[in-house]
Amino acid sequence: MSRIGKLPISIPQGVEISVDGNKVTVKGKEGVLTQEVNPSIKINYDKDKAEMTFTIDEEYDPINVSLKQKQAYHGLYRALIHNMVVGVSQGYEKQMELVGVGYRVSNKGNLVEFALGYTHSIFLQLPDEIKVETKAERNQNPQIILRSCDKQLLGQVCAKIRSFRKPEPYKGKGILFVGEQIRRKSGKSAGAK
């Protein structure tokens, strides 16, 4: 049994959940999210307790799903639905900063423009589910703040932005999350003594 899969999900006030067969829809003040659940997992939603639990369906036996795979699905779908509940009730936020001389970021709506030391600017059109805000204060690194109810989409967009200029260990330049520590290396000159 999955230890995470056994944990119940408590549904906060203001969050509506509808279960239609294997499809779970979660609706809250931040947005609406849907997730298709594998048929080998049973969804138990108790409206009176405002609680949702997941169990492995022992009778469901397709050709290629072993017990180990069912146990993996158990924890996976519980975590996905929990992330959806937290997302539509509170939302998720990621803050990134651009470290480097001349690095800039600005946005017009969901179109974000990056100046990262290349010969050209990089433009990125963000999905409508993501709200973006950019900050450029004097004597501070430019920051980009991303908010969304969809944790997976937010992480995917952050990974895409980070791929434009990955943090490097020698000078510490690049796009990194606020508060992230980069393990620094000493260059060639430090070893030649």
Secondary structure, DSSP 4 states (H G I P E B T S, - for coil): --HHHHSPEEPPTT-EEEEETTEEEEE-SS-EEEEEPPTTEEEEEETTTTEEEEEE-SS---TT--HHHHHHHHHHHHHHHHHHHHHHHT-EEEEEEEESTT-EEEEETTEEEEE-SSSS-EEEE--TT-EEEEE--TTS--EEEEEES-HHHHHHHHHHHHHHS---TTT--EEEETTPPPPP---HHHH--
